[in-house]
Amino acid sequence: MEFELYVNKKKEIYSSLLDYLDSCDDWENNFKSIIDILNKQDIFEDKEQIFELLNLISKIEENYHRTSNFYPKITKLIDFIIKQKNQSISNDDIFQIYQSNILILLHLFEQEILIPTESIIDTIYDLKHPNGMKYSYFLFNSIKKYINENKIKSIVNKISNEFEESLEEFAEKCRIGENDSYICSLIRKDSIDEFVIYTNKNNIPLSNCIKKSKFETNPFLISKNPTLIEYATFFGSIQIFQFLTFN
């Protein structure tokens, strides 16, 4: 009976999480609903349950379809959970949970919710994202005040040599975490007029595949070279999808 109760509680949390992430216009109310459920189940009174919840969110982030407001919603929830005063969660614990979720790490460092310890910095130097980007590059703008001047100069030189944009542009592309090509940005925004003009002007075959980008953080898009129509389908770009389908 206790096990059945436990399973039902977890189902309620998981279901409310998905409702929250799937919500479009009224996601603030869904946020309140999930917090009410977490309070009702006394999640914030038990460190083990908090860890379990944070790990669940990590797994969802890795495997869930990302809509335009996916990260504002998921980071708002993580921020709220971590800031609860009932249980202390160490920086190393948080980093361990979200080590593979580089966009969440970037947010937590930028908001100073996660303060990198020396061991965290050492680990960051050793890590490389599946997209080929070193963590020390991707997270540089948010952790540079925690590293020494020689290391800063070294990373700046390496970024400047490897990438064509300024450090400000580089940091912004990391923050977006999507393929940085112009055609991909048009598809994500479903900018049909600009898309048609651009593909015609540059004689781009509509059967083309998307070129890989080191700024891409979505595992589904890193693991394959999607066609333009597959990319449009992934982002729900209805107008561009229809154009590609019938041309």
N, C-alpha and C positions, 0 to 999 in steps of 0.2 A: 504493500500500500504506500509506504514511504517513497519507494522508487518511482511509482506511478505519479505521485505528487511532484517529485523532483523533475520528472520528464515533462509534465504539464507546465511547470513553471518555466522551464527552459524553452518550451515551444512558444509560450506566451511572449517571452523576451525576443526570440528570434522572429516571430511573426510581426511584432511591433517595430522591430528594427527594419525589416523589409518594407513595411508600410511607410515608415519614415523616409527611407531612401527612395522609394518609388513615388512619393508625393511630389506634386508640382507646385501649385499655387499656394496651398495652405500648409506648408511644411512646418511652420512655427507651431501650429496646433498639434501636429503629429509629434513634434519634439517634446512638447509638454506632456503628451500622452505617454511617451516612452519613459520619461523621467518619473511620472506618477507610478508606472508599473515597477520601475527599479526601486523606488522608495517603498512601495507596498510590499515588495519581496525582501526588503532590508538588505539589498545588495551592497549598499555603501557602508554597512556595518561589518562586513566580512572581507578582509583583504584578499583571501583566496578567490572569492566570487568576483571581486573587482578585476583581478588578474585574468580570470576566466572570461569575463566580459570584454576586456581589452584585447585579448587574444582572438576572440570571436570576431571583433570588428576588424582586426588585422587580416584575418582570413577572408572576410567579406570584401575588403578593399582590394585584395589581390585577384579576386575572381568575379567581381560584380561588374555589370555593365555601367559605364560611367556616363551619366548625363551631365549637362552643363553646370548644374548646381550640386553635383555629387560631393565634391570636396568641401565646399562650404558647410554642407550638412554633416558630413562625417567628422570633420575637424571640430565643429561646434560641439558635437556629442563627446568626442575624446577630451576636449578642453574641460568640459563640465565634469566629467568623471574624474580626471586627474586632480582637479582643483578641490575636490571634496576633502574636507578637513578630518573626516572621521578616521581615515586610514592614511598613513604616510606611505608614499610610493617613491622609491629612490630613482634618481636619474638613470642609473645603470639598469634598473628593472624596466623602465619605460623604453630605453634604447634597445634592450634585448628583445622586447615584444615587437617593436616597430622597425627593427634593423633592416628588414627587406622591403619596407614601405617607405621609399625614399621621399615621396612628396609629403607624407605625413611628418617624417623627420624634419624636412625643410620647414614646414609650418611651425612645428613645436620649437625648433631652434630660433626661428624669426620672432616668435611671440615670447621667447624666453620662458616658456613653460618647461622646456627641457634644457638644462644647463649641462654642457658637455664636460665630463670629468676627463682627467688625463688618459684613463684607460679607454674611454669612448673615442677621444681624438686619435689615439693609437690605432684603434680598430678601423676608424674611418679611413685612415691612410692606407690600410690594407685591402679595403673593399672596392669592388668594381661591380657596377650595375649590369644586368644582362644586356642592356643596350650598348655596352662598351665604355660607358662614361665612368671615370673614377669618382668615387663618393667625395673625395677631397675637392674635386672640381665642382661637382653638382651642388654641394653644400657650402662651398667656400664663402659666399657672401654672408651666410648666416653664422659661420663659426670663426671668421677671420680674427675677431677680437680675442679669441681664446688661444691663438697660436702665435708663435714667436715671429719676429720680423724676417728672419732668414727664410723660414718656411713660407711666409706670405709671398715674398719676392719670387721664390722658386715656383710656387703654384701659379702666380700671376703670369710669369714668363711662359710656363707650359700652356696655360689657357690661351694666351696671346698667340703662341706659335701654332697651336692646333686648330683654333677657331678664328673666323674672319671678323666677328663682331666685337664691339667694345665690351668692356667688363659689365657695363650697365645692361646692355642688350643681352649679353650672355646670361646674366642673373635673372632677367625677366623671362627668357626662354626656359630656364630651369624651373622657374616658378610655375609656368604654364604646364610644363611636362608633357607636351604633345609634339608630334612631328612638326618641325618648324618650316617646312616648305610652304610656299605661297598657295599652291593648289590645295594642300590639305587644310589650310586655314579657311579657304573659300568653301570647301565641302563642310567643315564643321559648323560654319555659320549659315549653311544652305543658301549662299549668295549666288543664285542661279544666273543672273544677268552677267555678273563679273566672271563667273565660271565659264560661260559660253564664249564670252569675248576673249578670255585668256587662252582657252584651249584652241580656239580658231586662229588667233593671232600667232600662237606658237606651234601650230600644227601638231598638237598633242593627240595621239590616237586615244579614243575613248576606252580602248581595251587595255590601256597601260596599267602597269603595277605601280604602287607607291614606292618611292625610293626610301630606304632605311634612314633613320635619323637618330643621332645619339641623344636627342632630347626626349624621345618617345619613352614613356614609362609604363605603358599598358602592356602587360605580358602577352595578351592575345595578338597585339599588333607587332610586337617585337619578334615573335616566333614565326611569323610568316610575312610574305610580301603581298599584302592585299591588293586587289585590283581597285580601280577608282570606284566601281559600283559596290564592291564589298566594303570599302571604307565609308561610302555614303550610307550603306545599310547599317553599318555599325553605329554611326552617329545619328541615325534617324533623320537624315537630310532628305526629306521627302521630294522636294522639287528637283534636286540634282539627281536623285535616284530615278525619278520618272524620266528625266531627260536622257540619262544614260541607258535606261531600259529600252526606250523607243527610238534610239538613234544608233 
